[in-house]
Amino acid sequence: MAQTRNNTIKKVNTPNTTKKKAAGKAITRPKVDMNKLFPPWGSEEALNQTANKYATDIILAVYHDINTYCNIERLAGENFYNCQEMFFNMRTFTEGFIEREIANYMACVESFKAEHGEFQRVTPNSRFLQFVTGLGWKMFAICAHAEAFRRGIKEADDRTWRFMLQKIQENILSIEVYAHNRSLKWRNMIWIHQGYPMPGLPDMKPEIETYMQWKVDHPHHTVITLDGKLKEPTYNGKLQKHIDESIFDPKKWRGQKQDPTFRHMPDGSSANVGHACLLCGDPASCDCRVASRAGELVELREYPETGTGVRVLTRFNRGDILDLFVGELLPDSVEDVYPLSQCDDNPHTTPNIARILCTICPHEFGNWTRYISHSCRPSTSFITRTIGNRVVCTVEAIRDIMPFEELTVGYGDMYWKNKEFECRCGHCDGSGTERGLLTESYARGPSGPPLIESTVGDHFAKIVAECGDRTAVISKHQNDRATYSSLDARSNALARGLGSVGVGKGERVGVMLGNSMEYAVATYALFKLGAILVPLNPSFNTAQVIAALGHLEASHLLISAESNLPRKKPRSNVPLLDDLVEDLQKSNLESASVPSLKKIIVVDNSQGRVDISSYKSLTPYASIVSQITADGRPLPPQNLSPHETVNIQFTSGTTSMPKAACLSHHSILNNGSQIGDRMLLTPNDIVCCPPPLFHCFGSILGYMATATHGAAIVFPSESFNARAALEAVQEEKCTALHGVPTMFLEQLSMIEMKEISSEGFQHLRTGIAAGSSIPSEIMKKLHKVLNLTELTICYGMTETSPVSAMTTTDDPIDKRIYSVGKLMPHVEAKIVDPVNKKDILPIEKRGELAVSGYLLMKEYWAAPEKTAEVMIADESGKVWMHTGDEASMSPDGYISITGRIKDLIIRGGENIHPLEIENCLLAHDGVADVSVVGIPDVRYGEAVAAFVAARDQGSKTVTAEDIQQWVREKLSNHLIPKHVFFLGPLEPFPKTASGKIQKFKLREKAIALLAEGAA
């Protein structure tokens, strides 16, 4: 939580940080995309930019007008001069507007009835209909009090209206709480209409009769939390109180007779405090006052990194005095935080020494300014001023402050050096000094929020208690949905069923299913039991399944009757099971290849194509899932620890064979939670997740991230299907879409070829792209076509649970193209020499990325030598995971992945990075996809080979000479591919489960093709 500070001496200056140079080289500032800032006149971007500004102005006016209306009503009740007539006029305008909108709508209804004989949707008054059906009567009645809204619904163009609806939807809780806390009597405006039938409109009676269960003593004692709930601030377990003027207790001020901030004594003589009034210049006490600019146009919000902060609901210009800081007056700091000291600003009283007049302690008492988050890049400053009859502390804007921005305040360099406190602004190294210039490639992520110290099951129970009625899982291909309460009950029932067939704590259970409701339920059933979930790729053949289960000595296998694989017909798994089990007809399951195997549980997803009824050694899934309500109750305590292994994931294997990484409750739960935080997920989000659940992308970046935030996850199909994914986004109004670049490419292609409508993606805002880097051209298309303007980029590996670095939703576009973002909370990273792993490299120099923190796997299962190769302790004993990825670190802490160390091509002693060539070729119109590898070469040691998937361009097809000439023109001669191989029209790149191209297989293929050619 943001806290106030005690170093305001005359003026708290903004940080004047000394900017060092990194490795003797000037810092490269991020390039500003001028086309984005100032799009061409008349372009879609320019029109959207203008409409967005107009819509923002309207929403800001809604807050302002509601506040004004409530203030005038209060003054009218106090018989304040001329306020009764003013309030009467304002109320009449609001009532008249609502009455006219309803009357116009009903007139249209009657007209349509007369013409068509029945009710039809009304178009002449569609904005009223659209608003009420989409946002409800309550929001309509609240917004109707604002003149700007009344004009907007009638006069705004369609583009502005769409942005306006979107912004009201985004701020619906904020507007409702704002009106509630100011006692806006919105029900009075619509209750007289509730008895009249209005075809096509929702019933207003339930909204009128539903009251917000929230009572506070002051608007600034309401905090909107990250998960869309409300809370009151407390201190030492007690609710804080709000005060509107200073408190002075003479007993605490050694017998002083009056508040020491007053400029005059009780007898009228000067108190020798302060100097000339800032407003009128009067050297003596005067009656000048400063009106609050911000006090009534701010709200308290919970922010992911900084805790509770102040969100502005208007615009402020540089130099504006936002408010006066008032608080309890105490001579000393008596609490365990930093109060703000208010000092004398009279330079003549005590030269060179600031005289402290009082200490403002904002913990038990205080006002909204106590939540201004501290920062080394502040928007405001506390300044001591002489105004009117006292010396006050003002809050002043030191730059222009934009609508809905979080207010920040600076305390200066010296403050941070004198306090044992860590800055959490996200822009500095924790000392209040701008992080901008790292000198070596070492960084650490934020220290907050605290790590969750519970098991997955225990944390899930808390989410169920908070979000029980909200949708948790939507399985489109099964036409099945589950709320959090339903998912909890189903997983409890399945856990009991699994327990009845021998599944217990520590047992390894293979799960070979596609994305489905059964997989979603089984995940939490196994986690609650303390069993170890072992995801298996449904495309595995018999040898792979036997190798995986045998290596882990698995006791159970949960498998589907059919495997549905991308772009292939369903594959029956009976032949695989027949190879795995000695005799499927026998009652007792026996497996010579996996002796530890006790039970095989089969989910019938075949729609009658596969009959397993005669196989007595198999257990139908339906037979162990109870429908009895009592079986859905919580399980008894299982004595689980957050640090026990709960998930074993087989690594992707892009450069070598897969290994089994052991992950704990603690690592996957916290990683999923942090991923959701960085995406700004809330219970209102709906995440479409085409990536598979048998991989970390689907299970943690998708399922765990949504489940820790009360959001919904959508499974369009069992395996990736571009059409199903896009249709799911359109039908479910998804707000997020996950995928790897190849998935996004196929989806964009379908829209481009008009196989899928380009409409229906307006609800999308964010998502995750992972697996490999996103070329700039694809990123631009995702922004423009799918509205993924807040798309985030993740980097990780199975062994790190998996994400260690990630961009934010508002990172600059170049950071999301050329980097994987900054480190996650509680994570450290360094770039080391690939040979001498103890040497940390200078900033921006490429080397091997190593990470450390809570997210590290426990080990590779039964492979201590392999574990020791990658998990290496430094001199202090801290264990680092050496990723094998080549990376660099920028001065401001962004990490860029430039390839795998093993993928590096060494041609004649010169290092060549495949990614550089791949990005170059992806910009060629004739190239749909490409992968570059190094292959043996007699003269240079290694040569560059490019595997190209050509884009269909009719009669004109790209040639090897075109590819080589393109690289020659764009890059340099030594990067030109010596060998160019073209994939067939239906020939896919060999890929891992997560969609990464397996380069070692391409390398083997190139060597074989060249050998055939030589023969």
JOQUI-V688746 format. One record per residue. N is the residue number from 0. SS is DSSP state (h for helix, s for strand, l for the rest). D_LAST is the distance of its C-alpha to the last C-alpha in Angstrom with 1 decimal. Layout:
BEGIN
{{N/SS/D_LAST} {N/SS/D_LAST}}
END
This chain:
BEGIN
{{0/l/71.9} {1/l/72.9} {2/l/75.9} {3/l/78.4} {4/l/79.0} {5/l/82.1} {6/l/81.4} {7/l/82.8} {8/l/84.9} {9/l/85.9} {10/s/82.5} {11/l/79.2} {12/l/76.8} {13/l/73.2} {14/l/70.7} {15/l/70.4} {16/l/67.2} {17/l/66.0} {18/l/62.5} {19/l/60.5} {20/l/57.4} {21/s/54.2} {22/l/52.5} {23/l/54.5} {24/s/53.0} {25/l/54.8} {26/l/54.2} {27/l/52.1} {28/l/54.1} {29/l/52.5} {30/l/52.1} {31/l/54.5} {32/l/53.1} {33/h/55.8} {34/h/54.5} {35/h/55.1} {36/h/58.5} {37/l/59.6} {38/l/57.7} {39/l/58.2} {40/l/61.6} {41/l/61.4} {42/l/58.0} {43/h/57.5} {44/h/57.3} {45/h/60.5} {46/h/62.3} {47/h/61.2} {48/h/62.3} {49/h/65.7} {50/h/66.2} {51/h/65.2} {52/h/67.8} {53/h/70.5} {54/h/69.7} {55/h/69.9} {56/h/73.3} {57/h/74.6} {58/h/73.6} {59/h/75.2} {60/h/78.3} {61/h/78.3} {62/h/78.7} {63/h/81.3} {64/h/83.3} {65/h/83.4} {66/h/84.6} {67/h/87.2} {68/h/88.4} {69/h/88.9} {70/h/90.7} {71/h/93.0} {72/h/93.8} {73/h/94.7} {74/h/96.9} {75/h/98.6} {76/h/99.4} {77/l/101.1} {78/l/103.1} {79/l/101.5} {80/l/102.7} {81/l/101.4} {82/h/98.5} {83/h/99.9} {84/h/99.8} {85/h/96.4} {86/h/95.0} {87/h/96.7} {88/h/94.9} {89/h/91.5} {90/h/91.9} {91/h/93.2} {92/h/90.1} {93/h/87.8} {94/h/89.7} {95/h/89.9} {96/h/86.2} {97/h/85.3} {98/h/88.0} {99/h/86.8} {100/h/83.2} {101/h/84.2} {102/h/86.7} {103/h/84.2} {104/h/81.7} {105/h/84.3} {106/h/85.5} {107/h/82.0} {108/h/81.8} {109/h/85.1} {110/h/84.1} {111/h/80.9} {112/h/82.9} {113/h/85.4} {114/h/82.6} {115/h/80.2} {116/l/82.4} {117/l/80.2} {118/l/78.7} {119/l/75.5} {120/l/73.7} {121/l/75.6} {122/l/73.9} {123/l/76.8} {124/l/77.2} {125/h/73.7} {126/h/73.5} {127/h/76.4} {128/h/74.8} {129/h/71.4} {130/h/72.9} {131/h/75.1} {132/h/72.6} {133/h/69.8} {134/h/71.8} {135/h/75.1} {136/h/78.8} {137/h/79.3} {138/h/76.9} {139/h/78.4} {140/h/81.9} {141/h/80.9} {142/h/79.1} {143/l/82.0} {144/l/84.2} {145/l/82.1} {146/h/83.1} {147/h/79.6} {148/h/78.1} {149/h/80.8} {150/h/80.0} {151/h/76.2} {152/h/76.3} {153/h/78.1} {154/h/76.9} {155/l/73.4} {156/l/70.5} {157/h/68.0} {158/h/65.3} {159/h/67.9} {160/h/69.1} {161/h/65.7} {162/h/65.3} {163/h/68.9} {164/h/68.2} {165/h/65.1} {166/h/67.1} {167/h/69.9} {168/h/67.5} {169/h/66.0} {170/l/69.5} {171/h/71.3} {172/h/72.3} {173/h/73.3} {174/h/75.5} {175/h/77.0} {176/h/77.8} {177/h/79.1} {178/h/81.6} {179/h/82.5} {180/h/83.3} {181/l/85.5} {182/l/87.4} {183/l/86.4} {184/l/88.3} {185/l/85.7} {186/h/86.9} {187/h/90.2} {188/h/88.3} {189/h/86.9} {190/h/89.0} {191/h/91.5} {192/h/88.7} {193/l/87.4} {194/l/89.7} {195/l/88.5} {196/l/85.7} {197/l/82.8} {198/l/80.2} {199/l/76.6} {200/l/77.4} {201/l/77.1} {202/l/80.3} {203/l/81.8} {204/h/84.1} {205/h/81.5} {206/h/80.7} {207/h/84.3} {208/h/85.2} {209/l/82.3} {210/l/83.3} {211/l/81.0} {212/l/81.8} {213/l/81.8} {214/l/84.9} {215/l/84.9} {216/l/87.7} {217/l/85.8} {218/h/82.7} {219/h/81.1} {220/h/81.1} {221/l/78.4} {222/s/74.8} {223/s/71.9} {224/l/69.3} {225/l/65.5} {226/l/65.5} {227/l/68.1} {228/l/71.2} {229/s/74.4} {230/s/75.9} {231/l/78.8} {232/l/78.6} {233/s/80.2} {234/s/81.3} {235/l/82.2} {236/l/82.0} {237/s/84.5} {238/s/84.1} {239/l/84.5} {240/s/87.3} {241/s/87.3} {242/l/89.9} {243/l/90.8} {244/l/93.0} {245/l/93.5} {246/s/95.2} {247/l/97.6} {248/l/99.3} {249/h/101.8} {250/h/101.8} {251/h/98.3} {252/h/99.2} {253/l/101.9} {254/l/104.8} {255/l/103.7} {256/l/105.6} {257/l/102.9} {258/l/99.3} {259/l/98.3} {260/l/96.2} {261/s/99.4} {262/l/100.6} {263/s/104.3} {264/l/106.7} {265/l/108.7} {266/l/111.7} {267/l/109.6} {268/l/109.2} {269/s/105.8} {270/l/103.6} {271/l/101.9} {272/l/98.5} {273/l/96.0} {274/l/96.8} {275/l/97.2} {276/l/95.9} {277/l/92.5} {278/l/93.5} {279/l/97.1} {280/l/97.5} {281/l/100.7} {282/l/101.3} {283/l/103.2} {284/l/102.3} {285/l/101.7} {286/l/100.7} {287/l/97.2} {288/l/94.5} {289/l/90.7} {290/l/89.4} {291/l/86.3} {292/l/83.3} {293/l/80.8} {294/l/82.8} {295/l/82.8} {296/l/79.4} {297/s/77.1} {298/s/75.8} {299/s/74.5} {300/s/70.8} {301/s/68.6} {302/s/65.5} {303/l/62.3} {304/l/62.5} {305/l/66.1} {306/s/68.2} {307/s/71.2} {308/s/71.5} {309/s/73.4} {310/s/71.8} {311/s/73.5} {312/l/74.5} {313/l/75.4} {314/l/74.6} {315/s/76.1} {316/l/76.3} {317/l/76.3} {318/l/79.8} {319/l/80.9} {320/s/83.0} {321/s/81.6} {322/s/84.2} {323/s/86.6} {324/s/85.7} {325/l/88.5} {326/l/88.6} {327/s/90.7} {328/s/92.4} {329/s/92.2} {330/l/93.0} {331/l/90.1} {332/l/86.7} {333/l/87.3} {334/l/84.1} {335/l/80.7} {336/l/79.1} {337/l/79.8} {338/l/82.6} {339/s/83.2} {340/s/86.0} {341/s/88.2} {342/s/89.6} {343/l/92.5} {344/l/91.4} {345/l/94.6} {346/l/93.8} {347/l/97.4} {348/l/98.3} {349/l/96.2} {350/l/94.4} {351/l/90.8} {352/l/91.1} {353/l/90.1} {354/l/92.8} {355/s/91.3} {356/s/93.5} {357/s/91.8} {358/s/88.7} {359/s/87.2} {360/s/85.9} {361/l/83.8} {362/l/82.9} {363/l/85.8} {364/s/87.1} {365/s/85.4} {366/l/83.9} {367/h/80.5} {368/h/79.8} {369/h/79.2} {370/h/75.8} {371/l/74.5} {372/s/71.3} {373/s/71.2} {374/l/68.4} {375/l/67.4} {376/l/66.7} {377/l/70.0} {378/l/71.5} {379/s/75.1} {380/s/77.4} {381/s/80.7} {382/s/83.4} {383/s/87.0} {384/s/89.4} {385/s/93.2} {386/s/93.9} {387/l/97.3} {388/l/99.3} {389/s/96.6} {390/s/93.6} {391/s/90.5} {392/s/86.8} {393/s/84.8} {394/s/81.2} {395/s/80.0} {396/s/76.8} {397/l/75.1} {398/l/72.6} {399/l/72.2} {400/s/71.4} {401/l/69.5} {402/l/70.4} {403/l/69.1} {404/l/68.1} {405/s/68.9} {406/l/71.7} {407/s/71.0} {408/s/73.3} {409/l/72.9} {410/l/74.8} {411/l/73.8} {412/h/71.9} {413/h/74.8} {414/h/75.3} {415/h/72.0} {416/h/72.5} {417/h/75.9} {418/l/74.9} {419/l/72.9} {420/l/71.1} {421/l/67.6} {422/l/66.9} {423/l/64.8} {424/l/64.3} {425/l/60.5} {426/l/60.5} {427/s/61.5} {428/l/60.9} {429/l/63.9} {430/l/66.4} {431/l/67.2} {432/l/65.4} {433/s/62.5} {434/l/59.2} {435/l/57.6} {436/l/56.5} {437/l/54.6} {438/l/54.0} {439/s/51.3} {440/l/48.7} {441/s/50.9} {442/s/52.7} {443/s/54.5} {444/l/55.1} {445/l/58.6} {446/l/61.0} {447/l/62.1} {448/l/62.6} {449/l/63.2} {450/l/60.6} {451/l/61.4} {452/l/62.5} {453/l/62.3} {454/l/60.0} {455/h/58.1} {456/h/60.5} {457/h/63.6} {458/h/62.5} {459/h/61.6} {460/h/65.1} {461/h/66.5} {462/h/64.4} {463/h/65.6} {464/h/69.2} {465/h/68.7} {466/h/66.5} {467/l/67.1} {468/l/67.7} {469/l/64.7} {470/s/61.5} {471/s/58.9} {472/s/56.0} {473/s/55.1} {474/s/52.5} {475/h/52.1} {476/h/49.9} {477/h/52.5} {478/l/55.5} {479/s/56.8} {480/s/58.6} {481/s/60.2} {482/s/62.7} {483/h/62.7} {484/h/65.6} {485/h/63.8} {486/h/60.5} {487/h/62.6} {488/h/64.4} {489/h/61.3} {490/h/59.5} {491/h/62.7} {492/h/62.8} {493/h/59.1} {494/h/59.6} {495/h/62.5} {496/h/60.4} {497/h/57.5} {498/h/60.1} {499/h/61.4} {500/l/58.1} {501/l/57.7} {502/l/56.1} {503/l/57.8} {504/l/57.5} {505/l/54.3} {506/l/52.6} {507/s/48.9} {508/s/48.6} {509/s/45.2} {510/s/45.5} {511/s/42.7} {512/l/44.2} {513/l/43.5} {514/l/45.9} {515/l/49.2} {516/h/52.8} {517/h/52.2} {518/h/49.8} {519/h/52.4} {520/h/55.2} {521/h/53.2} {522/h/52.4} {523/h/56.1} {524/h/57.1} {525/h/54.8} {526/h/55.8} {527/h/59.4} {528/h/59.0} {529/l/57.2} {530/l/54.2} {531/s/50.8} {532/s/48.7} {533/s/45.0} {534/s/43.2} {535/l/40.1} {536/l/37.6} {537/l/38.2} {538/l/34.5} {539/l/34.1} {540/l/32.8} {541/h/34.6} {542/h/32.7} {543/h/33.4} {544/h/37.1} {545/h/37.6} {546/h/36.1} {547/h/38.3} {548/h/41.5} {549/h/41.0} {550/h/40.5} {551/h/43.7} {552/l/45.6} {553/l/46.6} {554/l/49.7} {555/s/49.3} {556/s/46.8} {557/s/47.8} {558/s/45.3} {559/s/45.3} {560/l/45.1} {561/s/42.3} {562/s/39.8} {563/l/39.8} {564/l/36.6} {565/l/35.9} {566/l/34.9} {567/l/34.6} {568/l/37.0} {569/l/39.2} {570/s/37.7} {571/s/40.1} {572/l/40.3} {573/h/41.9} {574/h/38.7} {575/h/38.1} {576/h/41.7} {577/h/41.5} {578/h/38.8} {579/h/40.8} {580/l/44.1} {581/l/45.0} {582/l/47.2} {583/l/47.9} {584/l/51.0} {585/l/52.8} {586/l/55.3} {587/l/54.1} {588/l/50.8} {589/l/48.7} {590/l/45.1} {591/l/43.6} {592/l/40.6} {593/l/43.1} {594/l/46.4} {595/l/48.1} {596/l/47.9} {597/l/51.4} {598/s/51.3} {599/s/48.9} {600/s/50.6} {601/s/49.2} {602/s/49.8} {603/l/49.9} {604/l/48.3} {605/l/47.0} {606/l/50.0} {607/l/50.4} {608/l/46.8} {609/l/46.6} {610/l/49.4} {611/l/49.8} {612/l/53.5} {613/l/52.8} {614/l/50.8} {615/l/53.7} {616/l/51.7} {617/s/50.9} {618/s/53.5} {619/s/53.9} {620/h/54.2} {621/h/57.3} {622/h/59.1} {623/h/59.2} {624/l/60.1} {625/l/63.9} {626/l/65.7} {627/l/69.0} {628/h/70.2} {629/h/71.3} {630/h/67.7} {631/h/66.7} {632/l/69.0} {633/l/67.7} {634/l/66.5} {635/l/68.7} {636/l/67.6} {637/l/64.4} {638/l/65.0} {639/l/61.7} {640/l/60.9} {641/l/59.1} {642/l/56.9} {643/l/55.6} {644/s/52.0} {645/s/52.0} {646/s/48.4} {647/s/45.1} {648/s/42.2} {649/s/38.5} {650/l/36.8} {651/l/34.2} {652/l/31.2} {653/l/29.4} {654/l/27.9} {655/l/28.7} {656/l/30.0} {657/l/33.5} {658/l/36.7} {659/s/40.2} {660/s/42.6} {661/s/46.3} {662/s/48.5} {663/s/52.3} {664/h/54.9} {665/h/55.9} {666/h/52.5} {667/h/51.4} {668/h/55.0} {669/h/55.6} {670/h/52.2} {671/h/52.6} {672/h/56.1} {673/h/55.1} {674/h/52.4} {675/h/55.0} {676/h/57.4} {677/h/55.0} {678/h/54.4} {679/l/58.2} {680/l/58.0} {681/l/61.4} {682/l/62.5} {683/l/62.4} {684/l/58.6} {685/s/56.2} {686/s/52.6} {687/s/49.8} {688/s/47.1} {689/l/43.8} {690/l/41.9} {691/l/41.8} {692/l/44.6} {693/l/42.1} {694/l/41.1} {695/h/43.4} {696/h/43.3} {697/h/45.0} {698/h/47.2} {699/h/48.5} {700/h/47.9} {701/h/49.0} {702/h/51.2} {703/h/52.8} {704/h/53.4} {705/h/55.3} {706/h/57.1} {707/l/58.5} {708/l/60.0} {709/l/61.3} {710/l/58.9} {711/s/57.2} {712/s/53.5} {713/s/51.9} {714/s/49.0} {715/l/47.8} {716/l/45.5} {717/l/43.9} {718/l/40.6} {719/l/39.8} {720/l/40.8} {721/h/41.3} {722/h/43.9} {723/h/45.9} {724/h/45.9} {725/h/47.3} {726/h/49.8} {727/h/51.0} {728/h/51.6} {729/h/53.7} {730/h/55.6} {731/h/56.4} {732/l/57.1} {733/l/54.7} {734/l/55.3} {735/s/52.0} {736/s/48.3} {737/s/45.6} {738/s/41.9} {739/l/38.6} {740/h/37.2} {741/h/34.9} {742/h/38.0} {743/h/40.1} {744/h/37.5} {745/h/37.5} {746/h/41.3} {747/h/41.7} {748/h/39.4} {749/h/41.6} {750/h/44.7} {751/h/43.2} {752/l/42.3} {753/l/45.8} {754/l/44.7} {755/l/47.1} {756/l/50.4} {757/l/50.5} {758/l/54.0} {759/l/55.1} {760/l/53.4} {761/l/56.5} {762/l/57.3} {763/l/54.0} {764/l/54.4} {765/s/52.2} {766/s/49.2} {767/s/46.4} {768/s/42.9} {769/l/40.8} {770/l/37.3} {771/l/36.0} {772/l/37.7} {773/l/39.2} {774/l/38.3} {775/h/41.5} {776/h/40.9} {777/h/40.6} {778/h/43.7} {779/h/45.7} {780/h/44.9} {781/h/45.9} {782/h/49.1} {783/h/49.9} {784/h/48.6} {785/h/49.2} {786/l/52.1} {787/l/50.4} {788/l/52.3} {789/s/52.7} {790/s/49.2} {791/s/48.5} {792/s/45.3} {793/s/44.8} {794/s/42.8} {795/s/42.5} {796/s/40.6} {797/h/41.3} {798/h/42.8} {799/h/45.4} {800/l/46.8} {801/s/45.0} {802/s/46.4} {803/s/47.4} {804/s/47.5} {805/s/48.4} {806/l/49.7} {807/l/53.1} {808/l/54.0} {809/l/55.5} {810/l/53.1} {811/l/52.3} {812/h/49.3} {813/h/47.4} {814/h/47.8} {815/h/46.3} {816/h/43.3} {817/h/42.6} {818/l/44.0} {819/l/44.4} {820/l/48.2} {821/s/50.5} {822/s/50.9} {823/l/52.6} {824/l/56.0} {825/l/56.3} {826/s/52.8} {827/s/51.9} {828/s/48.6} {829/s/47.4} {830/s/44.4} {831/s/43.5} {832/l/41.3} {833/l/38.1} {834/l/38.4} {835/l/42.1} {836/l/43.1} {837/l/46.8} {838/l/46.7} {839/s/47.5} {840/l/46.1} {841/s/48.1} {842/l/48.4} {843/l/45.5} {844/l/43.1} {845/l/39.9} {846/s/39.5} {847/s/39.3} {848/s/41.8} {849/s/44.1} {850/s/46.8} {851/s/49.8} {852/s/52.6} {853/l/53.7} {854/l/50.4} {855/l/48.3} {856/l/47.1} {857/l/48.9} {858/l/45.8} {859/s/42.5} {860/l/43.7} {861/l/43.6} {862/l/41.3} {863/h/43.5} {864/h/40.8} {865/h/38.8} {866/h/42.1} {867/h/43.1} {868/h/39.8} {869/h/40.7} {870/s/44.5} {871/s/46.0} {872/s/49.7} {873/l/51.0} {874/l/53.9} {875/l/56.4} {876/l/54.8} {877/l/53.5} {878/s/50.2} {879/s/47.4} {880/s/44.3} {881/s/41.4} {882/s/39.3} {883/s/36.0} {884/s/36.3} {885/s/36.5} {886/s/39.8} {887/s/42.6} {888/s/46.3} {889/l/48.5} {890/l/52.1} {891/l/53.5} {892/l/51.6} {893/l/48.8} {894/s/45.4} {895/s/42.1} {896/s/38.8} {897/s/36.0} {898/s/33.2} {899/s/32.1} {900/h/32.2} {901/h/28.9} {902/h/27.5} {903/l/28.5} {904/s/25.8} {905/s/26.5} {906/s/25.0} {907/l/26.3} {908/l/29.2} {909/s/30.2} {910/s/30.6} {911/s/29.3} {912/l/30.6} {913/h/28.4} {914/h/31.6} {915/h/32.7} {916/h/29.6} {917/h/29.8} {918/h/33.5} {919/h/32.8} {920/h/30.3} {921/h/32.5} {922/l/35.1} {923/l/32.9} {924/l/34.3} {925/l/30.9} {926/s/29.7} {927/s/31.0} {928/s/29.3} {929/s/26.8} {930/s/25.5} {931/s/24.2} {932/s/22.4} {933/s/21.2} {934/s/17.8} {935/s/16.9} {936/s/16.8} {937/l/16.9} {938/l/19.8} {939/l/21.9} {940/s/21.3} {941/s/20.7} {942/s/19.8} {943/s/21.3} {944/s/19.4} {945/s/21.5} {946/s/21.2} {947/s/23.6} {948/s/25.7} {949/s/27.0} {950/l/30.6} {951/l/31.6} {952/l/33.2} {953/l/33.4} {954/l/31.8} {955/l/31.0} {956/l/27.9} {957/l/26.8} {958/l/23.7} {959/h/21.4} {960/h/23.5} {961/h/26.7} {962/h/25.7} {963/h/25.0} {964/h/28.2} {965/h/30.2} {966/h/29.4} {967/h/30.0} {968/h/33.5} {969/h/34.5} {970/l/33.3} {971/l/31.9} {972/h/28.9} {973/h/27.6} {974/h/27.5} {975/l/25.3} {976/l/22.1} {977/l/19.1} {978/s/16.9} {979/s/18.6} {980/s/17.6} {981/s/20.0} {982/l/21.2} {983/l/22.2} {984/l/25.9} {985/l/26.6} {986/l/24.0} {987/l/26.0} {988/l/25.3} {989/l/25.3} {990/s/28.9} {991/l/31.5} {992/l/34.8} {993/l/36.4} {994/l/33.9} {995/l/32.0} {996/s/28.3} {997/l/26.4} {998/h/24.3} {999/h/22.8} {1000/h/21.1} {1001/h/19.8} {1002/h/18.5} {1003/h/16.6} {1004/h/15.3} {1005/h/14.2} {1006/h/12.3} {1007/h/10.6} {1008/h/9.9} {1009/h/8.6} {1010/h/6.2} {1011/h/5.1} {1012/h/5.4} {1013/h/3.8} {1014/l/0.0}}
END
